Amino acid sequence: MKFPFRPSAPPRVAHGSAILVENLAKDFGHFRAVDNISFQVPPGRIFGFLGPNGSGKTTTIRMLLGLLHPTSGAATVLGYDVARHATQVRPRLGYVSQRFSLYDDLTVIENLKFYGRTYGLMGSRLNERIAVALKLADLVGREKELARNLSGGWRQRLALGAAILHQPDLVFLDEPTAGVDPVSRRIFWDLLYDLAAGGTTIFVTTHYMDEAENCEDLAFIYNGRIIARGSPAQVKTAMMRGQVLELNPDNPALALSALRAAQAAGALSLEEVSLYGAQVHVVALAAEKIVPSIKKALKAAGVDPGPIAVIEPTLEDVFISCVRAADEEDAAAIPS
């Protein structure tokens, strides 16, 4: 299900970077929330900023919006230094916060009118843009429904419609699909594809690694630091340590327990063992060579290992690999 949408105005940053971040840092007292990060986002792209909760994603967005002043470093958004010229660039930005930025006591149409007027839209222009937003969110006919009565997926689309009423060049989306069902998440990403195809730059944060596959460029952030950058394919190729084996055992939970026990005892040299639905993923530096030992360990635990194959890593596999490498680097830097 898709909702065709194209902003009528072309992006106003035709060359260079829509976002350029150089050694950006933010301290809160003695705590460093964002630690000298650098990245760039080309115009008209979907850029994924990925990491677990508390990794620095929201703090970074707030600095890019000019809501927080960086401790050090620089950030340029649509050609403006946001630390000095936030008020000039904000009219060209859209923002959907983690809580969807809606007023529960207002109806769908009242929310859209409020945001439209906040963005300076009036009269026929406001009505025109509201009509587009209602079509985008598939809320035609539900204009008088209170926002509080909408499901998570509908609220999400309404918030996006409100954020793009003024046709911004760049939209920030902070964990927009958190707590939303998979079907609604898929529909929401279809909307983002349409926006990007029309020239809007999308900056989206998420901790859902499967959503990262939808991004053209991405960066992993962990403990305030960038630990990987590039397209999904580039990150998989350059950052994955080891190979991934997919196992289809008859008892996945018991297989997971047996393999982790063998890993902890030093009987199997494994980087990671994880449960993926009915499958078990095993990461090893020489995956194919260790298959006989894996089968032996599982059979000793009374588990039929089933088919075992080397597969392409998921971005979740890569992220876990990058986190492990970062943790090992931090541990090595601590004086003994």
Secondary structure, 3 states (H helix, E strand, C coil): CCCCCCCCCCCCCCCCCCEEEEEEEEEECCEEEEEEEEEEECCCCEEEEECCCCCCHHHHHHHHCCCCCCCEEEEEECCEEHHHHHHHHHHHEEEECCCCCCCCCCEHHHHHHHHHHHCCCCHHHHHHHHHHHHHHHCCCCCCCCEHHHCCHHHHHHHHHHHHCCCCCCEEEEECCCCCCCHHHHHHHHHHHHHHHHCCCEEEEEECCHHHHCCCCEEEEEECCEEEEEECHHHHHHHHCCCEEEEECCCCHHHHHHHHHHHHHCCCCCCCEEEEECCEEEEEECCHHHHHHHHHHHHHHCCCCCCCEEEECCCHHHHHHHHHHHHHHHHHHHCCC
